[in-house]
Amino acid sequence: MTALRASIVVPALNEGEQIGVFLQRLEESVTLPVEVLIVVDTPSDTTLAGIEKYSSTQHQILGVVSEFPKGPANAIRYGISRSSCEVVVITMADGSDDPRVIDDLIRLIERGCAVAAASRYMAGGQQIGGPRFKKLLSRNASRALWLVLGVGTHDSTNSFKAYSKNFIDQVGIESDKGFELGLELVAKAHRSGRMIAEVPTIWIDRMVGESNFQLRRWLPQYLRWFFYAFGSKLTK
């Protein structure tokens, strides 16, 4: 069997049979051998039934029930803890992320980067749809980190990223609420002097179902890690 190159961790909530559409796109786009861990909070989540109906053609796909408290950050943390590869990719189950860039993200981590971001805001990237206020905050926060601190990505706030698992083990994950985990790890990589890279991506708001993003509830956590990035260099 070909050795796996990465673990793809996908937090999901009641995607039902729509998860099959996501998995089909993933398998059409990702050519490297990977495992896909789709993490849900409860055994009754409809995503699990959708996974059972899907027949994989090339990747190892596993539905996983988190043993951590509910919420996307903890689902991602649990998926990372269950992953078997040195490279971990985080992407969303709603189909908004473009899986065609996953191979490139994996290779950037293999070349020594701690974080590889799929960037909506660099040249060649695009963001289509989504709440205007959320887009404004995300773009401007990422722009400030790029221009003022020289953080190695134009899109620090995007959850669609790849990581070195060794880096994660070194710095740890403190996020336990929403999708602020991606910003936390960028901030820690920057302050640790670790390499951050990016590739352009096109993000399209989901066409089926409703987004589970809760801006008002999670905004304080984003602000925490945004200002954390401006701190002094971290030492081992």
N, C-alpha and C positions, 0 to 999 in steps of 0.2 A: 504494500500500500504506500502511496506517495505521502511523505511526511507533511503534516499540516503546517501551513505558514502563519496562520493567524486564527484568533477566536473573534467572531463577530457577536457582540452582545446587543440584544434588542429588547428594551423594556416595552411591554405591551399591556393594553387594558381593553378587554372585550372587543377585539378586532373580528372575531368570528371567522367566517369563510374569507373575509377580505385579506386575511393574512396570507392566503394562497397567492393572491395577486402580488403582494410584496415579495414572497419567496420566489415566484417565477421571474420577476425582474432581477432579483439578486442572482439567481443562477444563470440568467442570460448575460449578466454583466461581469461577474467575478470569475476570472479564469484560474486564479491561484487556488490550491487546495485549502479549504478552511472548514472550521466547525462553526455552526450558527446556534447560539444559545438564546432562545426567546424566553424572557423572564416575565412571569406574571405573579400577582400577589396572592391569589387564592386558587384552589383546585377547581373551583366552579367557573373560572374565567373562560369565556367563550372562545378565546384565542386557542386554547388547547385542543378543542374539538376541530377547529379549522386546520391545525397542524396535522392532526391524525388523518384528515382527508387528503392531505397533500402528499404526493409521491415525489421524492427527491430524485434527481437524475445524476447529481455529482457531489453534493456537499453533505456533510454530517449535520443534520438538523435535529435539535432537541428542545422540547418544551420543558421549562424548569419552573417550579413553584418556589418562590423566594421564602427563605426562613427568617428574613429580616423584617422589621416593621414596614407597613405599606408605604408606597410612594415611589416615584421614578428614580430618585437618587439612590435609595436603598436597593431597588431592583437592579440598577446598574452595578452597584457595589457587590451585590450577591453574584451577579453574572460574572464579574471579574474574578471573584473568589473561586468560582467553579471552572474558570477557563483553563485550558491546558497548554496554551501557547505563550511565547514571550511577547508577541504582538497582539494587542487588543484593539478592536475597532468598535466604536459606539455609533449606532445609527438607529433611526426611529422606524417603528412598524407602520406608520401611517402613509408611507410612500412619498413623503415630501422630499427626502434626500435622494440624490442621484447616485445609485450604486456603481456607476461606471468609473468613478474615481477611486474606488476602494483598493484596487490593485496598486495604484500609485501611492496611496497612503501607507499601505503595508510596506512597500519597498523603501519609503523614506525612513520609516522606523528601523528597518533592517540596515540602513546605511548609517545609523547612529543618532538619529533624532529622538528626543524624548517625547515630543508631541508633533503630530502632523495634522493640520487642520484643513478641512474642506471649506474653502472661503467663498462666501457670497459677495464679498465687497472688494476683492482684488480685480485686476483687469481680467476679463473673460468670465467673471462670475456674475450671478444675477439672482435676485429674489423676486418671486412672482406671487402676489397675493399676500394674505395675512393682515392682521390689524395694523393700521398705520402708526399708532402710537408705539406699539411694540417694536415695529421696524425702525422707527426714529431713535428710540432708546438704544436698541441693539447696535445700529450702525454708528451712532455718535460715541458710544462707550468704546467700541472697538477701534474707532478712528483715533480717539484720545490716547489709547494705549499704544497704538502704532506710532503716532506722531510724537508724543511726549516721551515715552519710555523706550521706543524702538523695539517693542515686542515683535517677535518674528512672524506675526500673522495679522492681516487686516480684519480678521473675523474671530476675535477671542471668544465671543459669546455663543457661537454655534456649537451645538452638542455633537455634531457630526465630525468626529476626530478619531485618530488612531494614537495609541500610546505604547511606550515601552513598559511592560509589566514590571521590569526591574526598577524603573523610575517611580512607578506608583508605589511599589513596596518601600522605596526609600523615603518618599515624602508623605505617604499616607493620604487618605481621603476623609475629610471632615464633613462634607456636605451630606445632609440627610433629609432634605426637603424636596426640591424640584430638580431642574436641569442646570442649576448653577455649578454643578460638578465640573463641567467643561471649562468654565472660567476659572475655577479654583486651581485646576491643574496647569492651565496656562500661566497663571500668576506665580505658582510655585516653581514652574520650570524657568520662568524669566528670572526670578530672584535667586535661583540656584545656578544660574549661568548655563543651563542646558539648552541644547539646540531645539528650536521650533521652526517648522517649515510649513508650507501651505501649497495647495493646488486649487485652481478655480473650480467652482461647482455652481450648478443652477438648482436653486431650491424652489419648489412649487407647492403652494398650500394644498392640503389634502382636499380631494374632491368628494370623498364619501366619508360619512361619519362626522364627529365633532372633535376638535382639538381638546386635549386634556391640559393644555398649558394654562397656568393660573398666575398671571402677571402680578396682580395686586398682592397675592399671598407670598410669592417668591421674590419680589423685588428687593426686600431688605437683604436677602442672601446674596443676590447679585451685587448690590452695593458694597457689601462686606468684602467680597473678593476683588471688586474693582479697586477699592482703596488699598487693599492688602498688596496689590501689585506694585504700589509706589513705595513700599518699604525698602530697607537696606538689604544688601545681598545676604542670602542665607548661607550659613556654614554647615558643614556636615556634623 
